[in-house]
Amino acid sequence: MTDLDTTTLDTLVERLERAAEQLRTGDLSPDAAAGLVEDCAALASQASAELERMARASVQEPAPGQDSLLASQDTLL
């Protein structure tokens, strides 16, 4: 199984962490905070889609040794 590239997910997480930090300071106007919360929702949606993509990519390849187990199961049937 290949290592998955988590660069996109890492970037999204960093952006969410920075936004959360800005919101915690309380220095934003209500309108700016509302806009940032909307941005966070969009970032969270992107992160969810990236996690889904990564999960599907990891399922496509059998784990090491599993392909031989699956082949031997076919011969038993």
N, CA, C and O atoms as a DFTB+ gen file, in Angstrom:
308 C
 N C O
     1  1       0.846      -1.179       0.000
     2  2       0.000       0.000       0.000
     3  2       0.887       1.236       0.000
     4  3       1.896       1.277       0.704
     5  1       0.523       2.235      -0.777
     6  2       1.337       3.435      -0.877
     7  2       0.980       4.422       0.222
     8  3      -0.126       4.414       0.762
     9  1       1.945       5.268       0.536
    10  2       1.683       6.328       1.502
    11  2       0.804       7.385       0.841
    12  3       1.043       7.774      -0.302
    13  1      -0.200       7.839       1.556
    14  2      -1.080       8.859       1.021
    15  2      -0.488      10.237       1.246
    16  3       0.119      10.504       2.284
    17  1      -0.668      11.106       0.269
    18  2      -0.200      12.475       0.379
    19  2      -1.220      13.274       1.191
    20  3      -2.368      13.434       0.776
    21  1      -0.796      13.766       2.333
    22  2      -1.699      14.511       3.215
    23  2      -1.484      16.019       3.144
    24  3      -1.968      16.761       3.999
    25  1      -0.756      16.471       2.123
    26  2      -0.425      17.893       2.016
    27  2      -1.672      18.764       2.012
    28  3      -1.747      19.749       2.746
    29  1      -2.648      18.405       1.187
    30  2      -3.872      19.210       1.091
    31  2      -4.606      19.239       2.419
    32  3      -5.039      20.299       2.871
    33  1      -4.746      18.083       3.043
    34  2      -5.432      18.013       4.331
    35  2      -4.679      18.804       5.393
    36  3      -5.291      19.512       6.192
    37  1      -3.360      18.688       5.406
    38  2      -2.555      19.439       6.373
    39  2      -2.748      20.940       6.205
    40  3      -2.849      21.673       7.189
    41  1      -2.800      21.393       4.959
    42  2      -2.999      22.824       4.687
    43  2      -4.362      23.283       5.180
    44  3      -4.482      24.355       5.773
    45  1      -5.384      22.481       4.940
    46  2      -6.724      22.836       5.404
    47  2      -6.784      22.902       6.924
    48  3      -7.403      23.805       7.486
    49  1      -6.145      21.950       7.586
    50  2      -6.122      21.937       9.058
    51  2      -5.403      23.178       9.587
    52  3      -5.863      23.803      10.542
    53  1      -4.286      23.531       8.973
    54  2      -3.559      24.732       9.407
    55  2      -4.423      25.976       9.262
    56  3      -4.433      26.837      10.142
    57  1      -5.149      26.073       8.152
    58  2      -6.015      27.232       7.936
    59  2      -7.142      27.273       8.972
    60  3      -7.491      28.345       9.467
    61  1      -7.707      26.117       9.297
    62  2      -8.752      26.065      10.321
    63  2      -8.207      26.456      11.688
    64  3      -8.868      27.164      12.447
    65  1      -6.999      25.993      11.999
    66  2      -6.389      26.341      13.290
    67  2      -6.120      27.843      13.390
    68  3      -6.336      28.445      14.442
    69  1      -5.651      28.447      12.300
    70  2      -5.413      29.899      12.313
    71  2      -6.723      30.654      12.484
    72  3      -6.783      31.635      13.224
    73  1      -7.767      30.203      11.806
    74  2      -9.067      30.858      11.925
    75  2      -9.601      30.736      13.348
    76  3     -10.136      31.698      13.900
    77  1      -9.456      29.559      13.935
    78  2      -9.921      29.364      15.314
    79  2      -9.170      30.291      16.268
    80  3      -9.752      30.857      17.193
    81  1      -7.878      30.433      16.027
    82  2      -7.085      31.326      16.868
    83  2      -7.576      32.767      16.745
    84  3      -7.676      33.474      17.748
    85  1      -7.880      33.202      15.532
    86  2      -8.398      34.555      15.327
    87  2      -9.732      34.742      16.037
    88  3      -9.983      35.786      16.638
    89  1     -10.583      33.729      15.962
    90  2     -11.890      33.832      16.607
    91  2     -11.753      33.886      18.127
    92  3     -12.510      34.588      18.797
    93  1     -10.787      33.143      18.667
    94  2     -10.591      33.122      20.124
    95  2     -10.106      34.463      20.675
    96  3     -10.381      34.790      21.829
    97  1      -9.394      35.234      19.868
    98  2      -8.858      36.499      20.366
    99  2      -9.962      37.494      20.693
   100  3      -9.811      38.338      21.577
   101  1     -11.072      37.384      19.971
   102  2     -12.166      38.323      20.200
   103  2     -11.922      39.681      19.595
   104  3     -12.683      40.613      19.852
   105  1     -10.871      39.820      18.791
   106  2     -10.530      41.108      18.186
   107  2     -11.313      41.415      16.922
   108  3     -11.221      42.524      16.397
   109  1     -12.075      40.463      16.426
   110  2     -12.809      40.662      15.176
   111  2     -14.165      41.304      15.431
   112  3     -14.793      41.085      16.466
   113  1     -14.597      42.098      14.466
   114  2     -15.952      42.646      14.546
   115  2     -16.934      41.496      14.350
   116  3     -16.564      40.444      13.829
   117  1     -18.172      41.689      14.761
   118  2     -19.158      40.619      14.567
   119  2     -19.288      40.183      13.101
   120  3     -19.416      38.993      12.815
   121  1     -19.253      41.143      12.185
   122  2     -19.352      40.802      10.764
   123  2     -18.138      40.016      10.299
   124  3     -18.276      39.043       9.558
   125  1     -16.952      40.427      10.728
   126  2     -15.726      39.718      10.349
   127  2     -15.721      38.309      10.944
   128  3     -15.311      37.353      10.287
   129  1     -16.176      38.190      12.182
   130  2     -16.242      36.869      12.823
   131  2     -17.231      35.968      12.091
   132  3     -16.958      34.785      11.884
   133  1     -18.371      36.517      11.701
   134  2     -19.366      35.731      10.971
   135  2     -18.796      35.261       9.635
   136  3     -19.009      34.118       9.230
   137  1     -18.075      36.143       8.958
   138  2     -17.447      35.762       7.693
   139  2     -16.409      34.674       7.886
   140  3     -16.298      33.760       7.069
   141  1     -15.652      34.772       8.961
   142  2     -14.630      33.765       9.247
   143  2     -15.255      32.419       9.596
   144  3     -14.723      31.370       9.231
   145  1     -16.376      32.449      10.296
   146  2     -17.091      31.207      10.610
   147  2     -17.583      30.552       9.313
   148  3     -17.515      29.331       9.173
   149  1     -18.072      31.348       8.378
   150  2     -18.488      30.805       7.080
   151  2     -17.295      30.195       6.349
   152  3     -17.411      29.133       5.737
   153  1     -16.155      30.871       6.416
   154  2     -14.934      30.333       5.796
   155  2     -14.551      29.003       6.443
   156  3     -14.131      28.070       5.758
   157  1     -14.699      28.923       7.757
   158  2     -14.379      27.676       8.469
   159  2     -15.290      26.541       8.017
   160  3     -14.843      25.404       7.869
   161  1     -16.546      26.843       7.801
   162  2     -17.473      25.818       7.336
   163  2     -17.059      25.302       5.959
   164  3     -17.116      24.102       5.694
   165  1     -16.643      26.217       5.092
   166  2     -16.191      25.810       3.759
   167  2     -14.909      24.982       3.851
   168  3     -14.757      23.986       3.144
   169  1     -13.988      25.397       4.723
   170  2     -12.742      24.645       4.902
   171  2     -13.018      23.256       5.466
   172  3     -12.398      22.278       5.048
   173  1     -13.941      23.168       6.409
   174  2     -14.293      21.873       6.988
   175  2     -14.911      20.961       5.936
   176  3     -14.661      19.756       5.932
   177  1     -15.710      21.526       5.052
   178  2     -16.303      20.745       3.971
   179  2     -15.218      20.233       3.025
   180  3     -15.271      19.085       2.585
   181  1     -14.246      21.071       2.714
   182  2     -13.128      20.662       1.854
   183  2     -12.309      19.564       2.536
   184  3     -11.881      18.610       1.886
   185  1     -12.094      19.701       3.838
   186  2     -11.331      18.692       4.577
   187  2     -12.081      17.360       4.576
   188  3     -11.468      16.301       4.442
   189  1     -13.391      17.413       4.723
   190  2     -14.201      16.199       4.690
   191  2     -14.090      15.515       3.328
   192  3     -13.950      14.294       3.252
   193  1     -14.152      16.296       2.265
   194  2     -14.028      15.732       0.919
   195  2     -12.645      15.126       0.708
   196  3     -12.514      14.078       0.074
   197  1     -11.628      15.772       1.231
   198  2     -10.262      15.254       1.096
   199  2     -10.097      13.948       1.878
   200  3      -9.462      13.011       1.395
   201  1     -10.661      13.888       3.070
   202  2     -10.613      12.642       3.852
   203  2     -11.329      11.509       3.116
   204  3     -10.854      10.374       3.095
   205  1     -12.460      11.824       2.523
   206  2     -13.194      10.828       1.744
   207  2     -12.349      10.340       0.567
   208  3     -12.288       9.139       0.300
   209  1     -11.700      11.268      -0.135
   210  2     -10.846      10.903      -1.258
   211  2      -9.706      10.001      -0.802
   212  3      -9.383       9.011      -1.459
   213  1      -9.104      10.351       0.324
   214  2      -7.996       9.558       0.853
   215  2      -8.463       8.162       1.268
   216  3      -7.758       7.177       1.044
   217  1      -9.644       8.079       1.869
   218  2     -10.175       6.786       2.291
   219  2     -10.428       5.894       1.084
   220  3     -10.117       4.703       1.108
   221  1     -10.985       6.464       0.042
   222  2     -11.241       5.679      -1.162
   223  2      -9.942       5.242      -1.829
   224  3      -9.854       4.130      -2.350
   225  1      -8.945       6.104      -1.815
   226  2      -7.666       5.759      -2.429
   227  2      -6.992       4.621      -1.671
   228  3      -6.339       3.774      -2.281
   229  1      -7.142       4.594      -0.361
   230  2      -6.486       3.554       0.426
   231  2      -7.177       2.204       0.277
   232  3      -6.546       1.168       0.483
   233  1      -8.458       2.195      -0.076
   234  2      -9.204       0.955      -0.219
   235  2      -8.929       0.296      -1.567
   236  3      -9.097      -0.916      -1.705
   237  1      -8.516       1.063      -2.547
   238  2      -8.322       0.532      -3.887
   239  2      -7.207      -0.504      -3.960
   240  3      -7.262      -1.411      -4.790
   241  1      -6.221      -0.385      -3.123
   242  2      -5.108      -1.322      -3.140
   243  2      -5.208      -2.263      -1.948
   244  3      -5.377      -1.809      -0.816
   245  1      -5.104      -3.583      -2.188
   246  2      -5.124      -4.503      -1.044
   247  2      -3.864      -4.338      -0.201
   248  3      -2.802      -3.975      -0.708
   249  1      -3.999      -4.607       1.068
   250  2      -2.851      -4.540       1.972
   251  2      -1.820      -5.593       1.558
   252  3      -2.182      -6.596       0.942
   253  1      -0.553      -5.380       1.884
   254  2       0.472      -6.356       1.507
   255  2       0.105      -7.755       1.990
   256  3      -0.210      -7.962       3.162
   257  1       0.152      -8.710       1.062
   258  2      -0.172     -10.091       1.392
   259  2      -1.640     -10.439       1.211
   260  3      -1.987     -11.613       1.090
   261  1      -2.506      -9.431       1.192
   262  2      -3.935      -9.697       1.056
   263  2      -4.292     -10.212      -0.328
   264  3      -5.216     -11.013      -0.472
   265  1      -3.567      -9.758      -1.353
   266  2      -3.890     -10.207      -2.699
   267  2      -3.696     -11.720      -2.840
   268  3      -4.467     -12.377      -3.540
   269  1      -2.684     -12.270      -2.188
   270  2      -2.479     -13.717      -2.265
   271  2      -3.554     -14.459      -1.462
   272  3      -3.960     -15.558      -1.841
   273  1      -4.010     -13.872      -0.368
   274  2      -5.092     -14.493       0.403
   275  2      -6.393     -14.495      -0.395
   276  3      -7.138     -15.475      -0.379
   277  1      -6.656     -13.409      -1.079
   278  2      -7.866     -13.339      -1.885
   279  2      -7.802     -14.323      -3.049
   280  3      -8.811     -14.936      -3.397
   281  1      -6.633     -14.477      -3.649
   282  2      -6.474     -15.414      -4.759
   283  2      -6.679     -16.847      -4.284
   284  3      -7.315     -17.640      -4.978
   285  1      -6.153     -17.188      -3.117
   286  2      -6.323     -18.548      -2.620
   287  2      -7.760     -18.811      -2.223
   288  3      -8.219     -19.950      -2.307
   289  1      -8.486     -17.787      -1.793
   290  2      -9.900     -17.951      -1.453
   291  2     -10.683     -18.267      -2.713
   292  3     -11.596     -19.092      -2.675
   293  1     -10.352     -17.637      -3.823
   294  2     -11.044     -17.896      -5.078
   295  2     -10.869     -19.344      -5.531
   296  3     -11.787     -19.939      -6.096
   297  1      -9.687     -19.906      -5.279
   298  2      -9.455     -21.281      -5.703
   299  2     -10.222     -22.268      -4.836
   300  3     -10.517     -23.382      -5.271
   301  1     -10.544     -21.867      -3.621
   302  2     -11.302     -22.747      -2.719
   303  2     -12.784     -22.777      -3.096
   304  3     -13.482     -23.752      -2.818
   305  1     -13.246     -21.726      -3.716
   306  2     -14.677     -21.653      -4.071
   307  2     -14.864     -22.390      -5.337
   308  3     -15.984     -22.473      -5.843
